[in-house]
C-alpha cells in the first residue's frame, strides 16, 4: 500500500510539472485555463479522455489513500481474525470498489469540464467573471464544512468499522463494502472536490492542502473540529479570491 501511494504521488507530481511546463490558455479576466481541459496538438477525443482518466486515477489514489489506509488495515485484520485465506485479496477488492466510484466521478467531471471550457471560450463575459465565480465556489465549499449535512457524511465515512462486516467476509461483500464506502466518500468530499476543479485540478499548491483536510477530518479524534478548521481556512481563501477578482474586473 505504501508503494502504491508513493508511486501515485510521484506520477501525479510529474504530471503536474509536465502540464505546468506546457503552459495554459490565457483567458479574458487575466487568468489561465489549465491543460486538462485543452486537447494537445494531434490528440483525438479518446486519447484526451484516456489521458485525463489516467491523471484523475493517479491523483485520486494519491489524495485518498492516506485516509483510506486505516480502514483497509481494520478490514484486513477482521478478515484475518475470521480465518479468511486471503485477507490482502479481500482488502484489494474493497479498494477496487472504492476507487471505481471515484473513477466514475472522473468521467462526469471530464464531460462537465469540457462543456464549461467550451462555454468559457465562447463567451468572454463569462470568462471574465470566472475568477470571481471560482472564489464564490470556494466560499460555498468552506461554508459546507459547518453544516449538519457534512457532519452526517463524516459519520458515514468514519463510523463504519470493518469488524462489523466480519460475519459476511466474501469477495462480493468486500466489493460492495468498498463501493458503498466510495459513494459516501465522494459525497463527503464534494466541497473539496469542487475546490480542486475551480482552481485547476492539477494545482500542486492546492492538492496537498485538500489532501490534508480530507485526511484530518477522517482520522482526527475530533472530526467536526477538523472540518470546521478546514472550513474557516477555505472561507478565507475564497473571500480573498473573490476580492482579488473584483479588483481585476
C-alpha angles and dihedrals in degrees: 000000000000090000092051091049093049092047093050091048091052094046093046092049091049091050092050093050091046092052093046088053091055092057126221140254116276111232134195108273095046100275134116127237109229124241100249089075095047123080114228120236110285094006117135127217094261092046091052091049092049091049092051094046092051090050091046095048096050091044091049094051091047092050102039104035095077091061094039097048097079091052091049090053091051091049092048091050090050090051091048092049090050091053097249107169095222112031092162090055092051091049088051090053090051090051091048092053091046097050093042087067090053090048090054089050088053091059091052091047092050094052092044090047093053092050092049093045090052091050092048092051092046099047115045092189090060090047091054090051093047098091091052092045090050090054090051091050089053090050092050089050089052093049089050089064090069097051131105087235090062091046091054092049090051091052089055091051097044106032099059103096111187091227089076088065096050091105093062102043107157135118094265095050091047091053093046092047091053091045092051093045090050092056091049090050096047089051093047092048096046093109095048090045090053089053091055092049097050094044096052108281095242100049110140090201093060104034097068091049093049091046091051092048093050093046095047095049089050099045109025118102090241108047097177093052091051090048091048092049091051089046093052093050091046092051090052092049092047093048090049091050092049094048093048091048091051091053092051090048 
